[in-house]
């Protein structure tokens, strides 16, 4: 299985969909590229730019992650356990980059 352990995909999706109002961005722009790369697992970093409301930024990225999953159920699956890696669809897994979004509370997200 080919895995990419870090991609700022969610940062771009959040910008395009939540700020610019685009729709279907994952399927149109990212899914074809991920398929072409032969990926089996894409780790999607949650990241907040310094000086922003980190929690709001990360929650927005989680929103677009969940939307990409819901809009592309035949193509992608959320990887939440080892067993999910056996699914033939492209696995998408969240990873938190930095801990500002937690605001000192590990259970915040």
C-alpha positions as CSV (number, residue, x, y, z in Angstrom):
1,X,0.0,0.0,0.0
2,X,1.2,3.5,-0.9
3,X,0.7,6.0,1.9
4,X,1.3,9.7,2.0
5,X,1.8,10.6,5.7
6,X,1.3,14.4,5.3
7,X,-0.8,16.6,3.0
8,X,-2.3,20.0,3.7
9,X,-5.4,19.0,1.7
10,X,-7.8,20.1,4.4
11,X,-6.3,23.5,4.6
12,X,-6.9,24.0,0.9
13,X,-10.4,22.4,1.0
14,X,-11.4,24.7,3.9
15,X,-10.2,27.8,2.1
16,X,-11.9,26.9,-1.2
17,X,-15.2,25.6,0.3
18,X,-15.7,27.6,3.5
19,X,-14.2,30.9,2.4
20,X,-14.8,31.0,-1.4
21,X,-18.0,28.9,-1.5
22,X,-16.7,26.3,-3.9
23,X,-18.4,22.9,-3.9
24,X,-17.2,19.4,-4.8
25,X,-13.6,20.5,-4.5
26,X,-12.3,17.2,-3.2
27,X,-13.8,15.1,-6.0
28,X,-12.9,17.6,-8.7
29,X,-9.3,18.6,-7.7
30,X,-7.9,16.1,-5.3
31,X,-9.4,12.7,-5.9
32,X,-8.1,12.3,-9.4
33,X,-4.5,13.2,-8.2
34,X,-4.7,10.8,-5.3
35,X,-5.9,8.0,-7.6
36,X,-3.2,8.8,-10.2
37,X,-0.6,8.5,-7.4
38,X,-1.9,5.0,-6.5
39,X,-2.5,5.9,-2.9
40,X,-4.1,3.6,-0.5
41,X,-3.9,5.9,2.5
42,X,-3.8,9.7,2.7
43,X,-3.1,11.3,6.1
44,X,-4.8,14.7,6.2
45,X,-3.2,17.1,8.5
46,X,-5.3,19.5,10.6
47,X,-3.5,22.7,10.8
48,X,-4.2,26.3,12.0
49,X,-2.2,29.2,10.8
50,X,-0.5,31.2,13.7
51,X,-2.6,34.1,14.8
52,X,-6.0,32.5,13.9
53,X,-8.7,31.0,16.0
54,X,-7.1,27.6,15.9
55,X,-10.1,25.6,17.2
56,X,-12.4,27.2,14.6
57,X,-9.9,26.6,11.8
58,X,-9.5,22.9,12.7
59,X,-13.2,22.4,13.2
60,X,-13.7,23.8,9.7
61,X,-11.2,21.4,8.3
62,X,-12.9,18.5,10.1
63,X,-16.2,19.7,8.4
64,X,-14.7,19.5,4.9
65,X,-13.1,16.2,5.7
66,X,-16.4,14.7,6.7
67,X,-18.1,16.3,3.6
68,X,-15.5,14.7,1.3
69,X,-16.2,11.4,2.9
70,X,-20.0,11.8,2.6
71,X,-19.9,13.0,-1.0
72,X,-17.6,10.3,-2.2
73,X,-18.6,7.1,-0.4
74,X,-17.7,4.8,-3.3
75,X,-14.2,6.2,-3.5
76,X,-13.0,7.0,0.1
77,X,-13.2,5.7,3.6
78,X,-12.3,7.3,7.0
79,X,-9.5,5.3,8.6
80,X,-10.2,5.2,12.3
81,X,-8.8,1.7,13.1
82,X,-6.4,-0.8,11.7
83,X,-9.2,-2.8,10.1
84,X,-10.2,0.3,7.9
85,X,-6.9,-0.1,6.1
86,X,-8.2,-3.4,4.6
87,X,-10.9,-1.5,2.7
88,X,-10.2,-1.3,-1.0
89,X,-11.2,2.4,-1.2
90,X,-8.7,5.2,-0.6
91,X,-8.3,5.7,3.1
92,X,-8.4,9.2,4.6
93,X,-7.0,9.6,8.1
94,X,-6.9,12.8,10.2
95,X,-3.8,13.9,12.0
96,X,-3.4,16.9,14.2
97,X,-0.4,19.2,13.5
98,X,0.4,21.1,16.6
99,X,-2.0,21.3,19.6
100,X,-3.1,25.0,19.6
101,X,-6.6,23.9,18.6
102,X,-7.0,21.8,21.8
103,X,-6.7,24.9,23.9
104,X,-5.2,22.8,26.7
105,X,-8.0,20.3,26.6
106,X,-7.0,17.0,25.0
107,X,-10.7,16.0,24.6
108,X,-11.6,19.3,22.8
109,X,-12.0,17.9,19.3
